[in-house]
Amino acid sequence: MRELAQFECESDDPDLFLLAAYTRALSGGKPEQLESLVTEILASARLSHQEVLIAIAGRAWQPLTTPALAEKFLVRLAQTGNQGLFNQLFADLVMMPSLRLVLLPLLHSSPSPELASALVALQQAATQGKTH
């Protein structure tokens, strides 16, 4: 399965929905294979399509316990420009105890303009939700 995912990663015209499916499938396999795939995906803006990011958040989130990968994931998610998706996936991921202590400190950092902007919008949405 990892070889098939690798083929899509290296393709000039990757099938991002198929890559998302391979990512989901690898979530039940060897942790090092999943981590290497997630690392490769997040290293490429081209591969970090929102469907692939949804697959990572939904089924293949274990590598995100590494702070550098969690930060890269959030940057890629912010780069999609889909604030609603950013808010929802962040909210889902931060509810997992193993990710909470990795993700919450990122609220107080500003590693990139896109991520900083998305985090501000997330905090504003959370504040507005509490006042209504």
N, C-alpha and C positions, 0 to 999 in steps of 0.2 A: 504494500500500500504506500509506503514511504517513497518507493521508486516512482510510482505513478504521480504522486504529489510533486516530486522533484521535476518530473517531466513537464508538468504544468508551470512550475515556477520558472523553468528555463525556456519555455516556449516564447516565441515572438508574439504570439496571440493566445495567451492563456485563457482557458475556460474558467472564469472566476467562480462560477456556481459549482463546477466540478471540484475545483480546489477547496471550496468551502465544504463540500461533501467529504473529501479525503481528510480534511482537518477534523471534522466530526468523527470520522471512522477511526482516526489515529488516537483520539482521546482515550480510548480504552486499551491502548497498546503500551509499548515501552515508553516511559517518561522521557528518556533522552531523545527518542525519535520525534516525539511531539514538541519538545523544547527546541530542537534544531529546526523543525518546520516553522514553528511560530516565530522564531528568531529571523529566519529567512524571509518570511512574509512581511514582518514589520520593518525589515531593512529596505523594503521596496515600496515606494508610493504606488507603483503600478499594481502591485499585488494586494495592497491594503484597501481593497474595495469594501464597502460597507457590508455586503453579504458575507465576506470572509471574516470581517471583524465580528459580526454577529455570531458566526460559527465558533470563533475563539471564545467570545464571552459566554456563550451558551453551553458549550461542551468541552472546550479545550482551554479552559482558564488556568489550569494548574501551573503552567510556566509563568503566569503573571504574578506569582508569589515572589519572583525575583524583581526587586525594585526597578532596575533598569528596563526590564521588559514591560513592566506595568506602565512606566512613564512613556515608553515608546508607543505602547498600545493606545494610551490616552491621546498622545500627540496625533497619531494616525486617525483616531476616531474624530478628533477635533478638525483635522484637515478635510474630512468629508463635507464639512459645512452643514451637517444635519444636527442642529442643536437638540432637537427632540430625541433623536437616537442617542446622542451623547448623554443627555440627562438620564434616559431610561437605563442604558447599559451601565453607567456609573452607579446609579441607584441599586441595580441588581447585584453588581459585583461587590459593592461596599457592604452589602448585607452578609457576605460570606466571611466568617471569622478569620480565615486564613488570608484574606485579601484586605480586610479592613485596616489593619495596621500598616499595610503597604500603601494603600490608596489615600487614606486621610492626610498623611503628611504632604502629599502632592497638592492639596488645596492651598497650602501656604508657600508654595514655591512657584516660580514662573520660568520653566525650562524653555519655553518657546512662546512666541506671540500668539499662535493659534490656540495652544493649550491654555495659556493664561486667559485669553478671551472666553474660551468655552467654560472654564472654571468659574469665571465671574458671572457669566450668564446662568450657570447651574446654581450658584449661590443666590442669585437674584430670584430665580424661579422657586427655590426652596423657601426663601424669605416671604415671597408673595403667597406661597401656598400655606404658610403658617398664619398669615394675617387674615385669610378669608375663611 
